[in-house]
Amino acid sequence: MFLRFYNAMDEYRGEAEWAFLETIARTVAFNYIRASGTAKRSAQTVDIDHPDVANVAAPPIPDYAEVEEAALRRKRLYTAIANLPESQRLPLQLWLEGFKYDHIAAALQISLAAVKSRLHDAKKHLAEDLGLDEARAALAGREAVGS
């Protein structure tokens, strides 16, 4: 900061010494804060001819038929979940979002046994509506509702 003050002496007009020093100190502090924020985003630079970079494969071309089929499966799942009774839908949605059974029970103010029973019933209804394999695939990763 004192080096900045020394370098800025030619800008000093001879009035309000503390205001001049305060302005320099504030600028130095803001620059430090900005620099610490950008340090997190800094990345390592690599030469484009570096062996690790030169052999990177292009991302695979998506199969649009599979993408469309997955979108249709998701839509059927959303519809099937929406058609569940509220007593089954709410625990299922919380479970799909990653909540544990005891947290679901506390949030809905029901017993742990009721949560397990309602989830079992909801999965059973989904298996009937969607078919067993499709319901298992949709519920396996718990990401279906969040996607």
Kinemage of the C-alpha trace (Angstrom):
@kinemage 1
@onewidth
@group {chain A} dominant
@subgroup {mainchain}
@vectorlist {calphas} color= white
{ca met a 1} P 0.000 0.000 0.000
{ca phe a 2} L 2.824 2.394 0.792
{ca leu a 3} L 4.364 1.716 -2.597
{ca arg a 4} L 1.044 2.653 -4.177
{ca phe a 5} L 0.966 5.811 -2.060
{ca tyr a 6} L 4.508 6.683 -3.114
{ca asn a 7} L 3.735 6.064 -6.814
{ca ala a 8} L 0.588 8.201 -6.592
{ca met a 9} L 2.306 11.189 -4.954
{ca asp a 10} L 2.271 13.139 -8.242
{ca glu a 11} L -1.544 12.906 -8.235
{ca tyr a 12} L -1.771 14.372 -4.724
{ca arg a 13} L -2.948 18.014 -4.801
{ca gly a 14} L -2.004 18.912 -1.232
{ca glu a 15} L -5.433 18.746 0.378
{ca ala a 16} L -7.286 16.075 2.380
{ca glu a 17} L -4.329 13.806 3.103
{ca trp a 18} L -6.402 11.191 4.890
{ca ala a 19} L -9.012 11.046 2.145
{ca phe a 20} L -6.252 10.508 -0.421
{ca leu a 21} L -4.664 7.757 1.693
{ca glu a 22} L -8.091 6.226 2.375
{ca thr a 23} L -8.887 6.102 -1.346
{ca ile a 24} L -5.632 4.282 -2.045
{ca ala a 25} L -6.218 1.848 0.835
{ca arg a 26} L -9.783 1.151 -0.355
{ca thr a 27} L -8.586 0.524 -3.918
{ca val a 28} L -5.881 -1.854 -2.694
{ca ala a 29} L -8.404 -3.731 -0.529
{ca phe a 30} L -10.925 -4.030 -3.381
{ca asn a 31} L -8.218 -5.266 -5.728
{ca tyr a 32} L -7.189 -7.888 -3.152
{ca ile a 33} L -10.791 -9.057 -2.755
{ca arg a 34} L -11.298 -9.208 -6.525
{ca ala a 35} L -8.022 -11.086 -6.993
{ca ser a 36} L -8.910 -13.663 -4.343
{ca gly a 37} L -12.239 -14.272 -6.095
{ca thr a 38} L -10.643 -14.780 -9.483
{ca ala a 39} L -7.911 -17.014 -8.114
{ca lys a 40} L -10.516 -19.751 -7.656
{ca arg a 41} L -11.390 -19.614 -11.327
{ca ser a 42} L -7.854 -19.658 -12.658
{ca ala a 43} L -6.982 -22.695 -14.715
{ca gln a 44} L -3.762 -24.345 -15.708
{ca thr a 45} L -2.713 -23.463 -19.237
{ca val a 46} L -1.630 -26.341 -21.415
{ca asp a 47} L 0.030 -26.238 -24.797
{ca ile a 48} L -2.332 -27.478 -27.493
{ca asp a 49} L 0.326 -29.891 -28.740
{ca his a 50} L 0.729 -31.438 -25.282
{ca pro a 51} L 0.331 -35.246 -25.547
{ca asp a 52} L -2.494 -35.351 -22.979
{ca val a 53} L -4.520 -32.778 -24.914
{ca ala a 54} L -3.750 -33.874 -28.458
{ca asn a 55} L -5.350 -37.315 -28.051
{ca val a 56} L -8.648 -36.234 -26.494
{ca ala a 57} L -11.541 -37.796 -28.368
{ca ala a 58} L -14.544 -35.784 -29.444
{ca pro a 59} L -17.700 -36.402 -27.430
{ca pro a 60} L -19.885 -39.155 -28.849
{ca ile a 61} L -22.652 -38.116 -31.184
{ca pro a 62} L -25.947 -38.632 -29.363
{ca asp a 63} L -28.406 -41.082 -30.809
{ca tyr a 64} L -31.467 -38.871 -31.143
{ca ala a 65} L -33.818 -41.849 -31.195
{ca glu a 66} L -32.533 -42.893 -27.760
{ca val a 67} L -32.770 -39.312 -26.489
{ca glu a 68} L -36.369 -39.066 -27.697
{ca glu a 69} L -37.224 -42.458 -26.228
{ca ala a 70} L -35.777 -41.418 -22.852
{ca ala a 71} L -37.835 -38.213 -22.963
{ca leu a 72} L -40.994 -40.223 -23.632
{ca arg a 73} L -40.187 -42.604 -20.750
{ca arg a 74} L -39.663 -39.601 -18.444
{ca lys a 75} L -42.977 -38.107 -19.545
{ca arg a 76} L -44.786 -41.403 -18.851
{ca leu a 77} L -43.108 -41.565 -15.440
{ca tyr a 78} L -44.133 -37.983 -14.575
{ca thr a 79} L -47.702 -38.729 -15.613
{ca ala a 80} L -47.775 -41.959 -13.616
{ca ile a 81} L -46.392 -40.192 -10.528
{ca ala a 82} L -48.916 -37.365 -10.922
{ca asn a 83} L -51.741 -39.926 -11.045
{ca leu a 84} L -50.717 -41.526 -7.732
{ca pro a 85} L -52.779 -40.689 -4.653
{ca glu a 86} L -51.271 -37.801 -2.716
{ca ser a 87} L -50.502 -40.082 0.248
{ca gln a 88} L -48.188 -42.110 -2.024
{ca arg a 89} L -46.988 -39.330 -4.338
{ca leu a 90} L -45.508 -37.067 -1.641
{ca pro a 91} L -43.299 -39.729 0.007
{ca leu a 92} L -42.196 -40.953 -3.429
{ca gln a 93} L -41.223 -37.480 -4.603
{ca leu a 94} L -39.231 -36.841 -1.421
{ca trp a 95} L -37.528 -40.233 -1.760
{ca leu a 96} L -36.644 -39.502 -5.394
{ca glu a 97} L -35.115 -36.194 -4.305
{ca gly a 98} L -32.763 -38.141 -2.034
{ca phe a 99} L -34.411 -37.830 1.369
{ca lys a 100} L -33.982 -40.684 3.833
{ca tyr a 101} L -36.996 -42.483 5.284
{ca asp a 102} L -36.746 -40.823 8.701
{ca his a 103} L -36.577 -37.346 7.120
{ca ile a 104} L -39.616 -38.133 4.980
{ca ala a 105} L -41.493 -39.310 8.069
{ca ala a 106} L -40.619 -36.104 9.924
{ca ala a 107} L -41.533 -33.858 6.981
{ca leu a 108} L -44.907 -35.517 6.419
{ca gln a 109} L -45.542 -36.144 10.138
{ca ile a 110} L -46.174 -39.846 9.666
{ca ser a 111} L -44.527 -42.944 11.105
{ca leu a 112} L -41.483 -44.615 9.570
{ca ala a 113} L -43.561 -47.728 8.889
{ca ala a 114} L -46.121 -45.599 7.033
{ca val a 115} L -43.361 -44.123 4.848
{ca lys a 116} L -42.083 -47.569 3.933
{ca ser a 117} L -45.599 -48.840 3.247
{ca arg a 118} L -46.547 -45.847 1.098
{ca leu a 119} L -43.328 -46.062 -0.893
{ca his a 120} L -43.883 -49.772 -1.455
{ca asp a 121} L -47.447 -49.104 -2.630
{ca ala a 122} L -46.330 -46.238 -4.885
{ca lys a 123} L -43.651 -48.394 -6.513
{ca lys a 124} L -46.191 -51.188 -6.965
{ca his a 125} L -48.634 -48.816 -8.708
{ca leu a 126} L -45.855 -47.472 -10.943
{ca ala a 127} L -44.862 -51.009 -11.874
{ca glu a 128} L -48.461 -51.726 -12.854
{ca asp a 129} L -48.841 -48.484 -14.824
{ca leu a 130} L -45.462 -48.449 -16.559
{ca gly a 131} L -44.543 -52.093 -16.654
{ca leu a 132} L -42.145 -53.720 -14.226
{ca asp a 133} L -38.906 -53.204 -16.167
{ca glu a 134} L -39.564 -49.558 -17.015
{ca ala a 135} L -40.542 -48.723 -13.422
{ca arg a 136} L -37.407 -50.393 -12.074
{ca ala a 137} L -35.220 -48.527 -14.554
{ca ala a 138} L -36.881 -45.199 -13.735
{ca leu a 139} L -36.613 -45.617 -9.956
{ca ala a 140} L -33.186 -47.256 -9.862
{ca gly a 141} L -31.115 -44.092 -10.025
{ca arg a 142} L -33.553 -41.757 -8.259
{ca glu a 143} L -32.696 -39.132 -10.897
{ca ala a 144} L -35.854 -39.507 -12.949
{ca val a 145} L -37.848 -36.758 -11.228
{ca gly a 146} L -34.906 -34.371 -10.999
{ca ser a 147} L -33.990 -34.667 -14.695
